Amino acid sequence: MFEPLDPLLHSELRLAIMSLLVSSDEAEFPYIKEQTGATAGNLSVQVDKLSTAGYISVEKTFKGKRPCTICRITPTGLKAFEDYVVALRSYLEVKSDEKKE
């Protein structure tokens, strides 16, 4: 009846990261930190989990002399996100159908 929800994306912060990357393809670490309100340490851990799963790629470079971390969504990550949205809708549709009765 219910589609399974990807446990990796079911975390609020990881879902927020993926949502940002779906809409912009790539984002720098400080931007993601600002938008999510996460601490640098927590964000770093969650980015690593998404990267390990192949959902995002992480490029470490420099802007002048300052380090710059850029996160990009991968095709695997985009598919996982789209599947998660479809699965979540299956839960919402059941709730919606119950209200009609």
C-alpha positions as CSV (number, residue, x, y, z in Angstrom):
1,M,0.0,0.0,0.0
2,F,2.7,2.5,1.0
3,E,5.9,3.1,-1.0
4,P,9.0,2.7,1.1
5,L,10.7,5.9,2.0
6,D,14.5,6.1,1.5
7,P,15.9,6.3,5.1
8,L,18.9,8.3,3.9
9,L,16.6,11.0,2.6
10,H,14.1,10.8,5.5
11,S,16.5,12.8,7.7
12,E,15.4,16.5,7.8
13,L,18.9,17.9,7.1
14,R,19.8,15.5,4.3
15,L,16.4,16.1,2.7
16,A,17.0,19.9,3.0
17,I,20.4,19.5,1.4
18,M,19.0,17.5,-1.5
19,S,16.1,19.9,-1.9
20,L,18.6,22.8,-2.3
21,L,20.7,20.9,-4.8
22,V,17.7,19.8,-6.9
23,S,16.8,23.4,-7.4
24,S,20.3,24.8,-8.0
25,D,22.4,21.8,-9.2
26,E,25.3,22.9,-7.0
27,A,25.9,24.9,-4.0
28,E,28.8,26.0,-1.8
29,F,29.1,24.6,1.7
30,P,28.5,28.1,3.4
31,Y,25.3,28.6,1.4
32,I,23.9,25.2,2.4
33,K,24.9,25.9,6.0
34,E,23.1,29.3,5.9
35,Q,20.0,27.9,4.3
36,T,19.6,24.9,6.5
37,G,20.7,26.5,9.8
38,A,22.9,23.5,10.5
39,T,26.2,23.6,12.3
40,A,29.3,23.1,10.2
41,G,30.1,19.8,11.9
42,N,26.6,18.3,11.5
43,L,26.4,19.5,7.9
44,S,29.7,18.0,7.1
45,V,28.6,14.6,8.5
46,Q,25.4,14.7,6.5
47,V,27.2,15.8,3.3
48,D,29.6,12.9,3.8
49,K,26.7,10.4,4.1
50,L,25.1,11.7,0.9
51,S,28.4,11.6,-0.9
52,T,29.1,8.1,0.3
53,A,25.7,7.0,-1.0
54,G,26.5,8.6,-4.4
55,Y,23.7,11.1,-4.1
56,I,26.0,14.1,-4.3
57,S,29.5,14.8,-5.4
58,V,31.8,17.0,-3.3
59,E,34.5,19.1,-4.9
60,K,37.1,20.7,-2.6
61,T,38.9,23.6,-4.2
62,F,40.1,27.1,-3.4
63,K,38.8,30.6,-3.9
64,G,42.0,32.5,-3.8
65,K,43.6,31.2,-0.6
66,R,40.4,30.1,1.1
67,P,39.1,26.6,0.9
68,C,35.8,26.1,-1.0
69,T,33.6,23.0,-0.9
70,I,31.1,22.7,-3.7
71,C,28.3,20.1,-3.5
72,R,26.5,18.9,-6.6
73,I,23.6,16.5,-7.0
74,T,24.4,13.4,-9.1
75,P,22.0,11.5,-11.4
76,T,21.7,8.8,-8.8
77,G,20.8,11.5,-6.2
78,L,18.2,13.1,-8.5
79,K,16.6,9.7,-9.1
80,A,16.6,8.9,-5.4
81,F,15.0,12.3,-4.6
82,E,12.3,11.9,-7.3
83,D,11.5,8.4,-6.0
84,Y,11.3,9.8,-2.4
85,V,8.8,12.4,-3.6
86,V,6.7,9.8,-5.3
87,A,6.8,7.6,-2.2
88,L,5.8,10.5,0.0
89,R,2.9,11.4,-2.2
90,S,1.6,7.8,-1.8
91,Y,1.3,8.5,1.9
92,L,-0.4,11.9,1.3
93,E,-2.9,10.4,-1.2
94,V,-4.0,7.8,1.4
95,K,-4.6,10.6,3.9
96,S,-6.4,12.6,1.3
97,D,-8.6,9.7,0.3
98,E,-9.5,9.1,4.0
99,K,-10.8,12.7,4.3
100,K,-13.1,12.3,1.3
101,E,-15.0,9.4,3.0
